[in-house]
């Protein structure tokens, strides 16, 4: 999912950018996809960091 977000966030931002003449519907759709994907991306990063810290501080299993 992290890799999907790394691809979808810039593509949706670029496609929905204001420099081109696009339909309002497409622009709004791209903005919504961009916003939702960024929220998912930030959440996944926070979970990933939390899991890494758990391995380091709690499990101490050498995964970190």
NORGILIN-V799157 format. One record per residue. N is the residue number from 1. SS is DSSP state (hx for helix, st for strand, lp for the rest). PSI is psi in whole degrees, -180 to 180 (* if undefined). NEAR is the number of other C-alpha atoms within 12 Angstrom. Layout:
# NORGILIN-V799157
n->N ss->SS psi->PSI near->NEAR
n->N ss->SS psi->PSI near->NEAR
This chain:
# NORGILIN-V799157
n->1 ss->lp psi->-34 near->18
n->2 ss->hx psi->-41 near->20
n->3 ss->hx psi->-37 near->14
n->4 ss->hx psi->-45 near->16
n->5 ss->hx psi->-38 near->25
n->6 ss->hx psi->-24 near->20
n->7 ss->hx psi->-44 near->17
n->8 ss->hx psi->-39 near->26
n->9 ss->hx psi->-55 near->28
n->10 ss->hx psi->-35 near->22
n->11 ss->hx psi->-43 near->19
n->12 ss->hx psi->-35 near->27
n->13 ss->hx psi->-42 near->27
n->14 ss->hx psi->-44 near->19
n->15 ss->hx psi->-37 near->25
n->16 ss->lp psi->5 near->27
n->17 ss->lp psi->153 near->21
n->18 ss->lp psi->2 near->17
n->19 ss->lp psi->-21 near->10
n->20 ss->lp psi->157 near->12
n->21 ss->lp psi->109 near->12
n->22 ss->lp psi->162 near->16
n->23 ss->lp psi->150 near->14
n->24 ss->hx psi->-35 near->15
n->25 ss->hx psi->-46 near->12
n->26 ss->hx psi->-42 near->19
n->27 ss->hx psi->-43 near->22
n->28 ss->hx psi->-40 near->19
n->29 ss->hx psi->-46 near->19
n->30 ss->hx psi->-38 near->26
n->31 ss->hx psi->-42 near->25
n->32 ss->hx psi->-43 near->20
n->33 ss->hx psi->-43 near->25
n->34 ss->hx psi->-48 near->27
n->35 ss->hx psi->-48 near->21
n->36 ss->hx psi->-42 near->19
n->37 ss->hx psi->-38 near->27
n->38 ss->hx psi->-42 near->26
n->39 ss->hx psi->-44 near->17
n->40 ss->hx psi->-43 near->22
n->41 ss->hx psi->-48 near->25
n->42 ss->hx psi->-40 near->19
n->43 ss->hx psi->-45 near->17
n->44 ss->hx psi->-38 near->20
n->45 ss->hx psi->-43 near->19
n->46 ss->hx psi->-42 near->15
n->47 ss->hx psi->-41 near->16
n->48 ss->hx psi->-45 near->17
n->49 ss->hx psi->-43 near->15
n->50 ss->hx psi->-44 near->16
n->51 ss->hx psi->-39 near->18
n->52 ss->hx psi->-43 near->19
n->53 ss->hx psi->-35 near->18
n->54 ss->hx psi->-44 near->17
n->55 ss->hx psi->-37 near->16
n->56 ss->hx psi->-46 near->15
n->57 ss->hx psi->-32 near->14
n->58 ss->hx psi->-59 near->14
n->59 ss->hx psi->-35 near->13
n->60 ss->lp psi->49 near->13
n->61 ss->lp psi->7 near->12
n->62 ss->lp psi->3 near->12
n->63 ss->lp psi->-35 near->13
n->64 ss->lp psi->* near->16
